[in-house]
Amino acid sequence: MDAKPHKDPLHGVTLEQIVVRLVDYYGWGELGEQIEINCFNSNPSVKSSLKFLRRTPWARSKVEKFYLAAIKNDLL
């Protein structure tokens, strides 16, 4: 059987992969300007950002939407 590709572009992508790809492309400074979340502006790190995003649904949603927009615009 052939596996059908998922329609959800976030399927199989971890939050850590999203954050790392965004930071690699934008850097912490630009990412903090684009997505106004304190975890990207005040002593940012992947570990602390993941901790915050995993327990804050509204912030995670913002990051996921930004990531999807970046993919749609062929930035990542």
PEBELLIN-V382225 format. One record per backbone hydrogen bond with DSSP energy under -0.5 kcal/mol. CO is the residue of the C=O (numbers start at 0). NH is the residue of the N-H. Records with the same first field share a line. If there is no record, write none. Layout:
CO: NH  NH
This chain:
6: 8
7: 10
9: 12
11: 13
13: 17
14: 18
15: 19
16: 20
17: 21
18: 22
19: 23
20: 24
21: 25  26
22: 26
25: 29
26: 30
27: 31
28: 32
29: 33
30: 34
33: 35
34: 36
36: 39
37: 40  41
40: 42
44: 48
45: 49
46: 50
47: 51
48: 52
49: 53
50: 54
51: 54  55
52: 55
55: 58  59
56: 60
57: 61
58: 62
59: 63
60: 64
61: 65
62: 66
63: 67
64: 68
65: 69
66: 70
67: 71
68: 72
69: 74  75
70: 73
